[in-house]
Amino acid sequence: MKYPFHTKSKPAVGESGRKIIEAVRDCKPIVNAAAQATIYRIVEKRKVAASATTCREV
């Protein structure tokens, strides 16, 4: 997907703005549920891959 370079971000207002402010104040990540699920899936795959290589005898 191509993105034009002349796009501008819109301000977060209302409930979403409040959530962003709280996340920044509490040093929490700012991601949506789909992104968080993807992150967890990648982390779990890396944990399994790392444990498989560290237990291997040479």
C-alpha positions as CSV (number, residue, x, y, z in Angstrom):
1,M,0.0,0.0,0.0
2,K,1.4,3.4,-0.9
3,Y,0.9,6.4,1.4
4,P,1.0,10.0,0.1
5,F,3.6,12.2,1.8
6,H,1.2,15.1,2.2
7,T,-1.0,13.5,4.8
8,K,-1.5,15.1,8.2
9,S,-2.3,13.5,11.5
10,K,-5.6,14.4,13.1
11,P,-5.7,15.3,16.8
12,A,-7.0,12.7,19.2
13,V,-10.0,14.1,21.1
14,G,-12.5,12.8,23.6
15,E,-12.1,9.2,24.9
16,S,-9.2,8.3,22.6
17,G,-7.4,11.5,23.6
18,R,-7.8,10.7,27.3
19,K,-6.5,7.1,26.8
20,I,-3.4,8.4,25.0
21,I,-2.7,11.0,27.7
22,E,-3.0,8.3,30.4
23,A,-0.8,5.9,28.5
24,V,1.9,8.5,28.0
25,R,1.7,9.6,31.7
26,D,1.9,5.9,32.9
27,C,4.7,5.0,30.3
28,K,2.5,2.4,28.7
29,P,2.6,1.4,25.1
30,I,0.1,2.9,22.7
31,V,-1.2,0.2,20.4
32,N,-4.5,-1.2,19.3
33,A,-5.7,-4.7,20.1
34,A,-4.7,-6.2,16.7
35,A,-1.2,-4.8,17.0
36,Q,-0.9,-6.0,20.6
37,A,-1.9,-9.5,19.5
38,T,0.7,-9.5,16.8
39,I,3.4,-8.4,19.2
40,Y,2.5,-11.1,21.6
41,R,2.5,-13.7,18.9
42,I,6.0,-12.6,17.6
43,V,7.4,-12.6,21.2
44,E,6.1,-16.1,21.9
45,K,7.6,-17.4,18.6
46,R,10.9,-15.9,19.5
47,K,10.8,-17.4,23.0
48,V,10.2,-20.9,21.5
49,A,12.9,-20.4,18.9
50,A,15.4,-19.2,21.6
51,S,14.6,-22.0,24.0
52,A,15.0,-24.6,21.2
53,T,18.5,-23.3,20.2
54,T,19.7,-23.0,23.8
55,C,18.8,-26.6,24.7
56,R,20.5,-28.1,21.7
57,E,23.7,-30.0,22.3
58,V,26.7,-29.3,20.1
